[in-house]
Amino acid sequence: MNPLSNPTVLLLLILAIVTLGYSWSCAVYPYKPCRSCRGFGAFRSPLLRAIRLCRRCNGTGRTLRAGRRAYNSCLRARRSYRDLRDRDRRDNSR
């Protein structure tokens, strides 16, 4: 019996490949074009043709992707846990 003939195994394999591809994509390309200004970073007024910066991206035209935001959040949590652990070890050794 071939293990790839089972549809569940095949589905899990495809899911793993898609997940790895998205994580690689978030690592290489962490930013996406802003949805509000469509990547331009500014809006033009219809009457006076004045320019104002986009509030969502602060005029850069880019925002972080959801996967990269989750990765950064995990890194911050890990860093804060490690700092607390090191601080406790340092305090206990005195």
N, C-alpha and C positions, 0 to 999 in steps of 0.2 A: 504494500500500500504506500503510495506516494504521499508525504506529509503536505505537499502543496495542493493536493486534490481537495482537501477540506476547505470549504468556503470561508470559514471563520479564520483559519490561519492566513489565508490569502488576504482577507479584509484587514487583519491586524498588520500584515506585512505592508500593505498599501498605506495604511494609516501611519505606520512608523516612518515610511519614506517621505510622506507628505509633511509630517512633523519635523523631521530632520531638515527637509528642504526649506521650510518656513523659518526655522531657527537659524539656519545658515543665511538666509535672506535678511533676517533682522540683524544679524551680526555684521554683514557686509554693507547693507543699506538701511541704517537705523531710522532715517527720516522719510516721510512721504509728503507729497504736496498738501498744503492746507486745504481742507474742504470748503472753508468759508470764502477764501479769496482765490481758490483754484490755483494756488502756487505763485500768484503775482505779488502778494504781500501788501497790496494797497487796493483801495477802491476809488473810483472816480465819481464825482458828483454829477448828476445828470444835467443840472442847470448851469453851474458856474465852472464846471470841469476842474474843480479843486480835487486834490488828492488827500486821502486820509489813510493812515496805516490800519492794517487789519488787527483787531483786538485779539483774535485767537492765536495768531502766530507772532505777534508783535512786529509785523512788517518783514519777517524773514521769508515767508512763503512756505515754510516747512514746519511740520509737527512730528513728534515721535510716533512711531508705529506702536500698536498695542502690545505686540510681543516684546519689543525692546523696553517698553515701559514696565512690563511685568518682570523682565530680567533685571532691570535696574532696581526695582523694588525688592527683589530677592537678594540682590547684592547688598543693599542698604541694611536689610534685616540681618543678614549674616555678619556684616561688619559691626553692627551695634551689639549683637550677641557676643561676638569675639572680644569686643572692647570691654563689655561688662564682665566676661569671664576672666580676662587678663587683669582687670582692676580688682576683682575679688581675690584672685591668686596673689596679687601684689599686697593687698591688705592683710591677707591671712599669713603671709610669710613674715610680717613684721612682729 
